[in-house]
Amino acid sequence: MTQDFSVYFWGVRGSHPSTGPEFVETGGNTSCVEVRVAGQRLIFDAGTGLVPLGEAISASGDLRPILILLSHYHHDHIQGLPHFSPLYAKDQILHIVAPWNIFQDRVWDLLTHASSHSALAERPGLRARRRTMLIEGGERLWWNTESTTPLQVGSDTGPVPPGWIEIQTYRSHAHPRGGSMCYRVTHNGKSIVFATDTESYHGADQGLADFARDSELIIHDAHFTPDEYRHPLYSRQGWGHSTWEMAVELARLANIKQVALFHHDPSHTDEQMNAIDQAARAAHPGAFVAREGMHSIIQRADPPPVETPELTP
């Protein structure tokens, strides 16, 4: 079995989906990234990109447990869940890990509790077994679908058991209303980091830099252009999002090999995204704009991202 990380981008937009011919190349679905490693499947966020991912999983007949790692509860990160087809498969087990905060209760009931009076809970045919874990940030989790208890809270210092994947968590407080949870997934000494809806600081976010240090890939928020962020009349400072320059600065500071620019403004056209991609690549050889349908493989030889026209289960 290959030990490579395979990363599939199913949704790369932020705020809301984008529609129209000027957005086709980059894609219009909201936040959703699939990671496959060591025979396991993990999913970052549950935006509208989760819908086609669910259709692909169902078409494959794969009923292995699924782990969804939510960054936070803003609608562009959860709106795909009610339409995630594995939720309706009776033999499917779905684990959801998400940050605890005072704003999550009503949304969490909607998404996870079959006993609640909510639109999702009352949907006919909702047969998957759902298991949930709320986290504060700073936890160390272990994941292995071959175990009878596939998701466990690991020890603070002990080694990861053979065959298990390590998931570390870090809460970024820069995003409004409770911040956003960042995740670091490690297997066989290789790591990828998911850090969306985070806003950097002058000199980069030192806490996030330490968390992501020496990873092979960071998927980093790059919602605004530098000009939008610093606009004299409509400054976006304090909105909880970064620019591509901030993402690249952090990657340099933390010795990260590749940085996928993510959570694109829904108004940014393919022409604008191509310009951002060109500027980012000039600033950092491992930087690239994440696009819907892109497939990146992290191998021992650390190749550049590989784009494929279609995602297959």
Backbone bond lengths (Angstrom), bond angles and torsions (degrees), N, CA, C in turn:
res aa  C-N    CA-C-N  psi(-1)  N-CA   C-N-CA  omega(-1)  CA-C   N-CA-C  phi
1 M - - - 1.470 - - 1.528 109.85 -
2 T 1.308 116.25 132.37 1.458 119.92 179.30 1.521 111.35 -65.99
3 Q 1.311 115.10 145.17 1.457 120.77 177.78 1.530 111.46 -104.13
4 D 1.333 117.38 9.51 1.455 120.90 178.76 1.522 110.73 -68.41
5 F 1.327 115.47 151.06 1.461 121.70 166.51 1.525 108.01 -84.44
6 S 1.318 117.01 130.46 1.460 121.90 169.80 1.519 107.66 -114.59
7 V 1.329 116.43 124.53 1.458 122.21 -176.92 1.525 108.24 -117.01
8 Y 1.344 115.99 124.64 1.461 122.16 -178.17 1.530 108.91 -117.86
9 F 1.309 115.94 126.28 1.465 121.17 179.79 1.535 109.28 -95.78
10 W 1.337 116.01 108.51 1.460 122.44 -179.65 1.527 112.19 -97.67
11 G 1.312 117.97 -21.82 1.462 122.64 177.40 1.509 109.05 -155.94
12 V 1.347 117.29 130.17 1.462 120.26 -172.43 1.528 113.03 -127.30
13 R 1.342 117.46 0.05 1.468 120.97 -178.45 1.521 111.29 -88.66
14 G 1.324 115.20 160.40 1.451 121.89 172.31 1.510 110.74 -117.33
15 S 1.322 116.11 163.40 1.474 125.41 174.75 1.520 113.28 75.02
16 H 1.322 117.95 -61.37 1.463 120.87 176.88 1.523 108.21 -161.05
17 P 1.333 118.03 162.11 1.462 119.72 -179.23 1.527 111.95 -64.69
18 S 1.323 115.04 156.60 1.462 122.35 176.14 1.523 109.09 -111.04
19 T 1.326 116.77 136.37 1.460 121.23 177.92 1.519 109.69 -129.90
20 G 1.323 115.62 148.48 1.453 120.53 179.32 1.514 111.03 126.48
21 P 1.324 116.56 156.59 1.470 120.06 -176.83 1.518 114.18 -63.07
22 E 1.332 117.28 -23.69 1.466 119.96 -177.75 1.529 112.96 -77.48
23 F 1.358 117.27 -1.20 1.467 121.01 -178.60 1.531 112.56 -118.31
24 V 1.328 117.67 2.24 1.464 121.25 -170.02 1.523 112.18 -65.19
25 E 1.315 117.90 -41.57 1.463 121.21 -175.44 1.528 111.84 -63.90
26 T 1.318 116.84 -40.81 1.469 121.28 179.99 1.516 111.61 -83.37
27 G 1.329 116.66 -34.67 1.457 121.46 -178.51 1.507 111.66 103.03
28 G 1.335 115.80 156.39 1.451 120.66 -174.17 1.504 116.36 -116.90
29 N 1.340 118.86 -9.82 1.463 120.63 -178.11 1.526 111.94 -73.81
30 T 1.343 114.98 153.77 1.462 120.28 179.84 1.525 111.37 -88.44
31 S 1.289 115.84 175.29 1.458 128.69 -162.07 1.531 115.31 -44.63
32 C 1.331 115.77 115.75 1.466 121.62 172.46 1.524 108.89 -166.77
33 V 1.338 116.32 122.43 1.461 122.46 -179.58 1.523 108.37 -131.88
34 E 1.309 116.24 130.07 1.464 121.87 178.03 1.522 109.35 -102.22
35 V 1.334 115.91 138.12 1.459 122.11 176.03 1.521 108.41 -123.67
36 R 1.316 116.31 129.29 1.458 121.37 174.08 1.522 108.57 -118.99
37 V 1.315 115.69 129.67 1.457 120.93 178.42 1.518 108.33 -157.41
38 A 1.326 115.97 137.99 1.462 122.20 176.60 1.523 112.26 52.43
39 G 1.320 116.60 37.76 1.450 120.76 178.80 1.510 114.99 76.03
40 Q 1.328 117.49 9.20 1.461 121.92 -178.42 1.528 109.76 -109.53
41 R 1.340 115.64 155.18 1.467 121.12 175.74 1.530 108.95 -122.39
42 L 1.336 116.00 124.78 1.456 122.61 173.91 1.518 107.86 -122.85
43 I 1.330 116.46 149.42 1.458 121.30 -178.80 1.524 108.84 -129.71
44 F 1.327 115.86 125.19 1.459 121.16 172.51 1.524 108.81 -90.81
45 D 1.311 117.08 118.97 1.466 124.87 174.39 1.532 113.25 68.66
46 A 1.338 113.39 161.42 1.464 121.01 -170.91 1.520 111.17 -134.48
47 G 1.346 116.44 42.77 1.458 120.16 174.13 1.513 111.11 -70.63
48 T 1.322 117.36 -165.21 1.466 119.76 -175.23 1.522 112.65 -65.33
49 G 1.329 118.24 -19.18 1.456 120.13 174.48 1.513 113.01 -63.25
50 L 1.343 117.23 -18.80 1.462 120.63 177.92 1.524 111.61 -66.73
51 V 1.318 117.98 -25.56 1.468 120.85 -176.83 1.526 111.32 -65.55
52 P 1.333 120.46 -55.72 1.467 118.61 177.05 1.524 113.19 -64.86
53 L 1.332 118.05 -30.95 1.461 119.70 175.10 1.519 110.22 -62.16
54 G 1.331 117.48 -45.56 1.456 120.71 178.20 1.511 112.39 -60.43
55 E 1.322 116.84 -39.61 1.461 120.47 178.47 1.525 110.86 -63.35
56 A 1.337 116.79 -39.09 1.458 120.61 178.51 1.523 111.21 -67.11
57 I 1.332 117.30 -41.00 1.465 120.50 178.47 1.522 110.31 -63.42
58 S 1.317 117.28 -45.70 1.461 121.02 -179.30 1.522 111.20 -63.21
59 A 1.322 117.06 -40.88 1.465 120.49 -179.86 1.522 111.78 -64.47
60 S 1.333 116.88 -29.41 1.462 120.66 -179.47 1.520 112.81 -78.42
61 G 1.341 117.48 -18.18 1.458 121.16 -176.58 1.511 113.86 74.97
62 D 1.306 117.87 12.13 1.464 122.89 -178.80 1.525 109.47 -77.33
63 L 1.331 116.96 118.09 1.462 121.65 -178.35 1.529 112.29 -112.66
64 R 1.317 117.58 19.10 1.459 118.65 174.63 1.529 109.98 -62.57
65 P 1.331 117.86 150.04 1.470 119.57 177.27 1.523 111.67 -54.57
66 I 1.323 115.45 144.54 1.462 122.91 -179.15 1.522 108.62 -114.43
67 L 1.319 116.40 137.52 1.463 122.13 176.97 1.523 108.99 -114.84
68 I 1.341 116.29 120.04 1.460 121.92 175.27 1.523 108.45 -107.95
69 L 1.323 116.45 126.68 1.460 123.34 179.28 1.521 107.90 -109.16
70 L 1.330 117.04 107.90 1.461 121.60 -177.34 1.528 110.50 -89.75
71 S 1.326 115.56 137.14 1.464 119.53 177.37 1.523 111.29 -79.24
72 H 1.345 117.35 -41.67 1.465 122.71 178.99 1.527 107.93 -171.55
73 Y 1.334 116.89 -172.36 1.459 120.40 -167.14 1.523 114.46 -108.37
74 H 1.303 120.12 10.86 1.456 119.97 173.92 1.528 109.28 -63.62
75 H 1.334 115.75 146.11 1.464 119.93 -164.72 1.522 113.71 -60.16
76 D 1.331 118.47 -29.68 1.462 119.15 -178.36 1.522 112.61 -71.44
77 H 1.331 116.77 -4.94 1.462 120.99 178.98 1.529 112.94 -110.51
78 I 1.323 117.52 -2.61 1.472 120.27 -178.93 1.525 113.09 -133.79
79 Q 1.337 118.88 -5.24 1.461 120.18 -168.70 1.530 113.74 -70.24
80 G 1.328 117.86 -11.24 1.457 119.53 176.74 1.512 114.56 -85.56
81 L 1.334 118.03 -14.75 1.466 120.40 -173.46 1.534 114.45 -58.84
82 P 1.331 120.56 -45.74 1.469 118.47 -178.72 1.524 113.52 -62.35
83 H 1.333 117.05 -17.75 1.459 121.52 -176.82 1.527 111.82 -111.66
84 F 1.333 116.90 19.14 1.463 122.93 179.29 1.525 107.75 -85.01
85 S 1.312 117.61 105.64 1.463 121.22 -168.99 1.527 114.37 -59.62
86 P 1.351 121.82 -31.91 1.463 118.80 176.47 1.529 114.08 -60.14
87 L 1.336 118.71 -19.12 1.467 120.50 175.38 1.520 112.08 -60.60
88 Y 1.317 117.22 -20.76 1.460 121.20 -174.13 1.523 112.35 -104.74
89 A 1.332 117.11 9.25 1.463 121.97 177.54 1.524 108.96 -95.62
90 K 1.317 116.82 123.84 1.470 120.15 -170.80 1.523 113.27 -66.13
91 D 1.323 118.64 -26.02 1.460 120.88 -178.24 1.527 112.82 -98.90
92 Q 1.327 116.53 9.16 1.461 120.36 -178.86 1.528 110.88 -87.45
93 I 1.321 116.18 138.79 1.464 122.44 172.97 1.525 107.83 -113.19
94 L 1.324 115.69 127.00 1.460 121.50 -177.51 1.523 109.51 -122.04
95 H 1.317 116.36 119.35 1.463 122.63 174.92 1.528 108.20 -100.98
96 I 1.330 116.36 132.39 1.459 121.24 177.14 1.529 108.48 -123.25
97 V 1.323 115.55 124.13 1.459 122.44 174.87 1.522 107.24 -111.13
98 A 1.327 116.66 131.92 1.463 120.09 -175.92 1.520 109.91 -153.56
99 P 1.326 116.68 157.09 1.472 119.79 -178.77 1.512 112.57 -72.85
100 W 1.323 115.22 141.51 1.460 120.54 171.55 1.518 108.09 -84.02
101 N 1.339 115.65 133.95 1.460 120.52 166.23 1.517 108.18 -160.56
102 I 1.306 116.98 169.81 1.462 120.54 -171.14 1.518 112.48 -70.16
103 F 1.325 117.86 -10.62 1.458 120.69 -178.11 1.528 112.25 -95.82
104 Q 1.347 117.19 -4.23 1.442 118.59 -168.57 1.520 114.25 -86.84
105 D 1.333 119.49 -16.46 1.452 120.36 -164.81 1.523 114.18 -57.71
106 R 1.321 118.11 -51.44 1.457 120.02 -175.69 1.527 111.33 -67.07
107 V 1.333 116.25 -40.66 1.456 119.04 178.59 1.517 110.43 -66.55
108 W 1.334 116.64 -40.78 1.463 120.53 -178.96 1.528 110.37 -63.35
109 D 1.310 117.62 -41.14 1.461 120.06 175.35 1.521 110.72 -59.45
110 L 1.294 116.34 -44.30 1.457 121.07 -179.06 1.520 111.51 -59.12
111 L 1.321 116.29 -38.81 1.451 120.13 -172.05 1.516 114.20 -88.00
112 T 1.319 118.33 -26.97 1.462 118.48 -165.18 1.515 116.69 -127.84
113 H 1.315 120.40 -21.23 1.460 120.22 -169.76 1.523 111.03 -102.61
114 A 1.303 115.71 110.41 1.461 120.00 -177.41 1.519 112.16 -65.69
115 S 1.328 117.82 -20.38 1.464 120.64 -178.16 1.522 112.67 -85.69
116 S 1.332 117.48 -9.08 1.458 119.08 -176.91 1.518 110.71 -81.86
117 H 1.323 116.39 156.06 1.455 121.61 178.35 1.521 107.89 -89.62
118 S 1.301 115.30 84.24 1.461 120.30 -175.34 1.512 109.97 -139.89
119 A 1.318 114.84 162.92 1.460 119.82 -176.73 1.517 111.58 -60.62
120 L 1.325 117.36 -44.45 1.454 119.57 -178.03 1.517 111.34 -70.39
121 A 1.345 116.90 -44.45 1.456 119.88 -177.45 1.517 111.92 -62.85
122 E 1.327 117.26 -30.11 1.451 120.39 -176.92 1.524 113.11 -91.10
123 R 1.314 117.87 1.66 1.454 119.48 178.55 1.529 109.75 -65.61
124 P 1.325 118.82 133.11 1.458 120.35 177.90 1.522 110.72 -67.18
125 G 1.331 115.85 141.94 1.453 120.20 175.16 1.506 115.52 83.97
126 L 1.328 117.94 10.98 1.465 120.68 179.31 1.528 107.64 -78.25
127 R 1.337 116.49 91.13 1.460 120.46 -167.08 1.518 114.48 -111.33
128 A 1.305 119.12 -11.36 1.461 120.06 -179.37 1.525 110.43 -64.90
129 R 1.312 115.96 146.04 1.463 120.81 175.27 1.527 107.97 -83.46
130 R 1.343 115.13 122.45 1.453 120.62 -175.13 1.520 110.86 -109.98
131 R 1.304 115.83 129.43 1.455 122.09 178.48 1.523 107.70 -124.69
132 T 1.314 116.11 134.13 1.460 119.98 -171.06 1.528 111.23 -124.62
133 M 1.309 114.58 151.42 1.463 121.34 176.46 1.523 108.30 -141.83
134 L 1.326 116.58 121.87 1.457 121.76 174.85 1.523 109.07 -96.29
135 I 1.326 116.39 135.93 1.457 120.68 -175.39 1.525 110.49 -126.60
136 E 1.325 115.76 157.17 1.462 122.55 -179.63 1.525 112.33 -97.35
137 G 1.320 116.92 -24.78 1.460 122.43 -170.18 1.512 109.37 109.29
138 G 1.307 117.58 136.88 1.456 122.19 -176.77 1.513 113.53 97.35
139 E 1.338 117.20 -2.76 1.459 119.96 179.34 1.533 111.19 -76.02
140 R 1.310 113.66 159.26 1.467 122.22 173.51 1.526 106.82 -123.05
141 L 1.327 116.60 115.07 1.456 121.94 -175.74 1.524 109.97 -111.33
142 W 1.338 115.03 153.14 1.460 121.67 174.79 1.516 108.79 -121.60
143 W 1.343 116.15 142.89 1.464 121.54 -176.09 1.530 110.21 -136.76
144 N 1.331 115.93 128.69 1.467 122.13 176.86 1.519 108.24 -158.15
145 T 1.325 117.47 111.82 1.464 120.73 -176.04 1.523 112.96 -71.55
146 E 1.327 117.86 -9.97 1.462 119.79 177.16 1.524 111.58 -79.23
147 S 1.320 117.67 -13.02 1.457 121.85 -179.31 1.526 110.50 -86.79
148 T 1.328 116.33 151.90 1.463 120.01 174.78 1.524 111.03 -68.27
149 T 1.316 117.26 -22.19 1.471 122.78 173.04 1.522 107.03 -122.05
150 P 1.342 117.29 83.42 1.470 119.38 -168.66 1.514 115.54 -68.41
151 L 1.342 118.29 -24.78 1.461 120.78 -179.82 1.514 108.86 -114.09
152 Q 1.327 116.68 120.07 1.451 121.32 -177.72 1.523 109.79 -134.01
153 V 1.331 115.72 151.94 1.459 121.32 171.72 1.516 107.43 -83.84
154 G 1.331 116.49 117.86 1.445 120.65 -176.88 1.514 112.35 -81.02
155 S 1.320 115.31 168.82 1.456 120.47 176.58 1.520 109.45 -73.05
156 D 1.328 116.15 160.46 1.461 120.39 -177.40 1.522 112.74 -68.45
157 T 1.326 116.42 -33.55 1.460 119.51 -172.31 1.517 113.95 -127.33
158 G 1.320 118.71 -14.91 1.453 121.05 -175.00 1.517 112.85 -68.54
159 P 1.334 117.04 159.22 1.465 120.33 179.40 1.525 111.28 -70.35
160 V 1.321 115.39 153.35 1.458 120.76 176.33 1.525 108.19 -73.51
161 P 1.330 118.85 130.15 1.466 120.20 179.17 1.524 111.10 -59.18
162 P 1.326 118.49 147.38 1.465 121.20 179.48 1.531 111.41 -55.75
163 G 1.314 115.82 135.44 1.454 120.91 178.53 1.513 114.67 87.79
164 W 1.328 117.50 -8.15 1.460 120.94 -178.78 1.526 110.59 -95.67
165 I 1.323 115.39 153.67 1.458 122.95 175.95 1.521 108.23 -103.42
166 E 1.320 116.92 137.20 1.462 121.66 178.81 1.525 110.06 -96.84
167 I 1.337 116.02 135.39 1.459 122.18 177.01 1.521 107.86 -125.88
168 Q 1.319 117.06 115.90 1.460 121.99 176.15 1.524 109.14 -103.11
169 T 1.321 116.22 151.82 1.465 120.65 -175.23 1.524 110.70 -126.04
170 Y 1.337 114.36 147.23 1.471 121.21 179.74 1.520 107.89 -146.55
171 R 1.319 116.75 124.58 1.461 119.94 179.10 1.530 110.18 -91.94
172 S 1.331 114.91 118.65 1.458 120.85 172.09 1.517 108.00 -88.54
173 H 1.316 117.62 126.93 1.466 121.49 -176.59 1.528 112.55 -94.19
174 A 1.327 117.27 7.66 1.461 119.69 -175.28 1.522 113.09 -75.93
175 H 1.332 117.77 -22.04 1.465 119.67 -177.10 1.532 109.97 -86.73
176 P 1.338 118.17 141.44 1.476 120.45 -177.01 1.522 113.12 -60.33
177 R 1.322 115.13 149.43 1.465 124.22 174.56 1.529 113.21 61.56
178 G 1.302 115.43 62.09 1.457 119.53 170.07 1.506 115.91 102.33
179 G 1.325 118.42 -4.23 1.450 120.35 178.76 1.515 112.65 78.22
180 S 1.315 115.10 -166.00 1.460 122.42 -177.87 1.517 108.49 -140.15
181 M 1.336 116.79 140.18 1.454 120.89 -178.92 1.523 110.05 -87.77
182 C 1.324 115.47 130.94 1.462 122.15 174.85 1.528 108.65 -103.86
183 Y 1.312 115.98 149.21 1.462 121.17 -176.52 1.527 110.29 -128.79
184 R 1.327 114.78 141.41 1.467 121.47 173.14 1.526 107.99 -122.15
185 V 1.313 116.80 119.81 1.463 122.88 -178.53 1.522 107.83 -107.44
186 T 1.337 116.09 125.57 1.459 121.39 -174.97 1.516 110.27 -128.13
187 H 1.331 115.21 137.01 1.468 121.30 173.97 1.523 108.31 -151.00
188 N 1.334 115.37 129.66 1.465 121.49 179.03 1.532 112.43 52.34
189 G 1.322 115.86 40.30 1.453 120.52 175.19 1.512 115.90 80.93
190 K 1.335 118.22 -0.10 1.463 122.57 177.56 1.520 109.04 -106.50
191 S 1.344 116.75 141.60 1.466 120.49 -176.96 1.519 110.64 -134.91
192 I 1.348 114.91 145.09 1.454 121.40 166.27 1.529 107.46 -126.07
193 V 1.324 116.16 150.64 1.463 122.02 -175.60 1.521 109.08 -125.68
194 F 1.338 115.63 138.00 1.463 122.82 176.14 1.517 107.45 -113.35
195 A 1.339 116.62 116.82 1.467 121.09 -175.13 1.521 109.30 -139.87
196 T 1.327 115.95 78.77 1.451 120.28 178.36 1.522 110.63 -100.65
197 D 1.344 116.38 164.06 1.463 122.49 178.03 1.523 111.53 51.98
198 T 1.307 114.00 48.78 1.453 121.04 176.10 1.524 108.21 -130.04
199 E 1.309 116.00 143.30 1.464 121.63 -179.40 1.516 108.74 -114.38
200 S 1.303 115.73 129.72 1.453 120.10 -176.96 1.526 110.61 -81.44
201 Y 1.306 114.60 177.20 1.455 122.25 178.17 1.523 108.49 -124.79
202 H 1.321 116.64 173.94 1.462 119.63 174.01 1.527 108.46 -62.76
203 G 1.324 116.54 122.27 1.448 119.67 -176.06 1.505 113.32 85.76
204 A 1.328 117.83 9.89 1.470 125.16 176.43 1.531 111.58 78.94
205 D 1.312 114.97 160.90 1.460 122.96 176.65 1.527 107.39 -77.43
206 Q 1.325 117.03 105.82 1.459 120.85 -174.09 1.526 112.07 -63.88
207 G 1.342 116.21 -37.28 1.456 118.81 179.22 1.514 111.93 -64.06
208 L 1.326 116.92 -45.25 1.459 120.71 178.00 1.523 111.07 -66.99
209 A 1.328 116.57 -37.15 1.465 119.82 177.95 1.522 110.85 -60.79
210 D 1.321 117.30 -43.82 1.467 120.38 177.89 1.525 110.81 -64.69
211 F 1.323 116.57 -39.91 1.463 121.37 -179.62 1.530 111.13 -63.72
212 A 1.318 117.13 -39.26 1.467 121.68 -173.54 1.525 113.51 -95.58
213 R 1.308 117.70 -0.04 1.464 121.33 -169.61 1.534 112.46 -55.28
214 D 1.340 114.88 136.14 1.472 124.28 174.57 1.531 113.57 65.56
215 S 1.311 117.83 17.78 1.461 119.44 176.60 1.527 110.07 -76.99
216 E 1.328 115.20 161.54 1.461 119.91 179.24 1.525 111.73 -77.92
217 L 1.331 116.66 -34.28 1.468 121.00 -175.93 1.517 109.42 -148.61
218 I 1.330 116.55 135.81 1.459 121.14 168.03 1.523 107.92 -120.27
219 I 1.317 116.03 130.13 1.457 123.40 173.34 1.517 105.40 -95.51
220 H 1.325 117.17 107.78 1.467 121.64 -165.59 1.519 111.28 -122.91
221 D 1.315 115.66 138.19 1.460 122.38 175.13 1.532 110.49 -54.09
222 A 1.346 115.09 133.71 1.470 120.98 175.53 1.525 108.25 -146.64
223 H 1.316 115.94 51.05 1.461 122.34 -169.74 1.526 112.81 -64.20
224 F 1.325 117.04 -40.09 1.461 120.67 -172.80 1.526 111.97 -109.24
225 T 1.320 115.15 153.75 1.459 119.47 166.22 1.527 107.86 -78.98
226 P 1.329 117.80 159.65 1.469 118.95 177.04 1.525 112.82 -56.83
227 D 1.333 117.60 -38.27 1.467 119.99 179.82 1.526 111.52 -66.79
228 E 1.326 117.48 -39.24 1.466 120.16 177.28 1.520 110.70 -64.42
229 Y 1.320 116.10 -43.09 1.463 120.90 -177.36 1.524 111.23 -62.44
230 R 1.327 116.67 -37.00 1.465 120.81 -175.22 1.524 112.78 -104.80
231 H 1.312 117.78 18.83 1.464 121.21 -175.91 1.535 110.01 -56.65
232 P 1.343 118.84 131.70 1.477 120.28 -175.23 1.526 114.14 -65.17
233 L 1.327 117.99 -27.81 1.465 120.86 -179.94 1.519 112.90 -102.76
234 Y 1.334 117.10 -32.96 1.464 121.02 -175.06 1.528 110.13 -126.71
235 S 1.309 115.68 55.39 1.457 120.69 -179.97 1.525 110.59 -59.85
236 R 1.326 115.85 138.63 1.475 121.24 177.18 1.527 111.92 -100.52
237 Q 1.304 117.08 10.35 1.460 119.71 178.56 1.520 109.50 -62.42
238 G 1.328 116.31 133.92 1.451 121.59 -179.39 1.511 114.46 89.30
239 W 1.326 118.23 1.83 1.462 121.61 179.85 1.529 112.58 -83.23
240 G 1.327 116.93 -7.77 1.458 119.53 177.15 1.512 114.62 87.72
241 H 1.339 116.97 22.01 1.460 120.97 178.74 1.523 109.66 -133.31
242 S 1.332 115.50 160.20 1.457 121.92 -175.64 1.526 111.47 -111.53
243 T 1.312 114.89 175.83 1.461 123.19 171.22 1.528 108.38 -108.32
244 W 1.332 115.68 167.84 1.463 117.94 177.19 1.528 110.53 -63.60
245 E 1.319 117.74 -31.91 1.462 120.27 178.49 1.526 111.20 -63.52
246 M 1.338 116.56 -40.53 1.465 120.58 178.01 1.526 110.91 -63.23
247 A 1.330 116.67 -42.67 1.460 120.76 179.95 1.524 110.94 -62.58
248 V 1.316 116.57 -44.03 1.461 121.07 179.80 1.528 110.73 -66.82
249 E 1.329 117.32 -40.14 1.464 120.84 178.45 1.522 110.66 -59.96
250 L 1.315 117.06 -43.71 1.459 119.78 179.74 1.523 110.85 -65.52
251 A 1.332 117.08 -41.57 1.462 120.16 179.53 1.526 111.24 -60.64
252 R 1.310 117.04 -40.72 1.463 120.39 177.58 1.523 111.25 -64.92
253 L 1.336 115.76 -47.31 1.461 120.85 -177.26 1.521 111.29 -61.36
254 A 1.329 116.63 -37.72 1.464 121.18 -173.44 1.528 113.14 -98.25
255 N 1.321 117.37 8.87 1.466 121.58 177.72 1.534 111.65 56.71
256 I 1.325 115.64 48.87 1.465 121.82 179.43 1.521 108.19 -97.90
257 K 1.318 116.65 131.46 1.463 120.59 -171.80 1.522 112.81 -70.23
258 Q 1.331 117.07 -44.10 1.455 120.60 -177.20 1.522 109.69 -130.59
259 V 1.338 116.04 145.70 1.463 120.74 176.82 1.522 107.80 -131.94
260 A 1.331 115.58 119.03 1.460 122.57 177.24 1.519 108.35 -93.91
261 L 1.316 117.02 115.40 1.463 121.84 178.40 1.519 108.24 -75.35
262 F 1.349 117.00 131.29 1.466 121.96 -162.77 1.521 109.69 -143.79
263 H 1.334 116.15 167.53 1.466 123.74 178.38 1.525 110.09 60.86
264 H 1.332 114.96 55.71 1.457 121.07 -175.23 1.523 111.28 -71.25
265 D 1.320 115.95 143.87 1.460 121.35 173.62 1.528 108.81 -55.28
266 P 1.338 118.13 131.34 1.468 119.71 -176.45 1.520 114.10 -64.99
267 S 1.330 117.90 -15.29 1.465 120.43 178.70 1.522 112.99 -89.21
268 H 1.326 117.88 -8.73 1.461 120.49 -177.54 1.526 110.18 -76.42
269 T 1.310 116.40 119.88 1.459 122.33 -178.01 1.527 110.57 -78.69
270 D 1.339 115.03 170.57 1.461 119.40 176.59 1.524 111.30 -59.13
271 E 1.311 117.31 -37.68 1.463 120.57 178.22 1.526 110.83 -61.25
272 Q 1.321 116.84 -43.43 1.465 120.21 177.91 1.524 111.19 -66.98
273 M 1.334 116.82 -40.98 1.462 120.13 -179.61 1.524 110.84 -65.95
274 N 1.313 118.03 -36.00 1.466 120.64 176.91 1.525 110.91 -64.32
275 A 1.329 116.94 -38.09 1.463 120.45 177.85 1.527 110.88 -66.58
276 I 1.339 116.90 -40.93 1.467 121.02 177.11 1.520 110.15 -63.26
277 D 1.328 116.75 -42.89 1.458 121.53 -179.99 1.528 110.53 -59.87
278 Q 1.313 116.63 -44.94 1.460 121.24 -179.46 1.529 111.11 -63.68
279 A 1.326 117.15 -44.66 1.464 120.63 -179.58 1.525 111.31 -65.89
280 A 1.334 116.67 -41.26 1.463 120.48 -178.61 1.524 111.28 -67.15
281 R 1.322 117.40 -41.21 1.469 120.56 178.96 1.527 111.27 -64.58
282 A 1.326 116.55 -34.00 1.461 119.82 177.32 1.525 111.43 -67.86
283 A 1.325 116.47 -30.45 1.467 121.19 -178.83 1.523 112.83 -84.95
284 H 1.330 117.18 -26.99 1.465 122.01 -177.72 1.523 107.45 -150.82
285 P 1.331 118.84 120.47 1.469 120.37 -175.21 1.523 114.02 -63.37
286 G 1.328 117.25 -19.45 1.455 119.95 179.93 1.513 114.21 -99.58
287 A 1.331 117.58 8.92 1.470 120.91 -178.37 1.523 110.30 -88.82
288 F 1.333 115.88 144.60 1.459 120.62 175.57 1.520 109.53 -159.07
289 V 1.316 116.24 153.14 1.457 122.51 175.20 1.525 108.60 -79.02
290 A 1.322 117.16 122.40 1.461 120.55 174.87 1.521 108.98 -69.79
291 R 1.325 115.64 133.42 1.459 121.40 -179.93 1.520 109.22 -127.71
292 E 1.302 115.29 146.27 1.457 120.89 178.44 1.529 109.15 -60.40
293 G 1.335 116.41 129.18 1.455 121.07 -176.83 1.511 113.50 95.61
294 M 1.330 117.51 -3.89 1.458 120.70 179.36 1.517 109.78 -79.07
295 H 1.324 115.28 143.81 1.460 122.94 179.12 1.519 107.59 -127.23
296 S 1.310 117.19 119.93 1.456 122.33 -179.93 1.521 109.04 -115.04
297 I 1.327 116.50 130.06 1.460 121.88 -179.69 1.524 108.64 -111.31
298 I 1.320 115.97 126.88 1.459 121.53 176.56 1.519 107.21 -102.92
299 Q 1.320 117.00 103.73 1.451 122.98 -178.78 1.523 110.15 -104.69
300 R 1.308 114.96 175.11 1.464 118.90 178.16 1.529 111.32 -62.84
301 A 1.329 116.05 -28.77 1.458 119.66 -179.86 1.521 112.77 -85.80
302 D 1.335 116.83 -3.90 1.462 122.14 176.99 1.529 113.27 55.23
303 P 1.349 118.39 63.66 1.462 119.22 178.88 1.516 111.10 -77.93
304 P 1.328 117.73 168.38 1.465 120.11 173.36 1.510 110.56 -70.07
305 P 1.342 117.96 165.77 1.460 120.56 -179.82 1.521 111.40 -58.57
306 V 1.323 115.43 144.99 1.454 122.32 177.53 1.509 108.20 -114.50
307 E 1.325 117.18 125.35 1.453 121.46 -179.96 1.522 109.71 -95.44
308 T 1.322 116.62 137.61 1.449 122.18 175.85 1.513 108.72 -125.01
309 P 1.333 117.83 148.05 1.466 119.33 -175.74 1.510 114.21 -72.45
310 E 1.327 118.18 -25.11 1.452 120.48 -176.47 1.518 109.55 -137.52
311 L 1.327 115.47 152.36 1.456 121.50 173.75 1.511 108.07 -100.43
312 T 1.310 116.82 131.13 1.454 121.06 178.49 1.505 109.34 -123.22
313 P 1.348 118.55 144.76 1.463 121.21 -178.46 1.514 111.91 -68.94
